[in-house]
Amino acid sequence: MAAEEFLDPTDSVAVPRKTAARLPSLEGKVVTLLDISKAKGDHLLDRVEELLHERLHPKAVIRKRKPTFARPAPEDLRAEILKQSDAVIEALAD
């Protein structure tokens, strides 16, 4: 039996991958919820926002939306999120 092979469909050349340290808590932090413009993503983020307020008590929750799911977020949107936020939760749903 041949070994299974998994392929990553993202283009690592087009968008370099970056990582960030995980925050110990979101309490008192500004959290941006980024809707990537996929169908029903806003419904998922509505529930995430409810849970954030119920359980994690952020300082603020900001909602942003990408113009299209087919491309990375525009540079100005990324810069705005970086300037305003301590954490970002990106969601997609179909």
Buried (B, 14 or more C-beta within 10 A) or exposed (E): EEEEEEEEEEEEEEEEEEEEEEEEEBEEBBBBBBBBBBEEBBEBBEEBBEEBEEEBEBEEBBEBBBEEEEEEBEEEBBEBBEEEBBBBBBBBEE
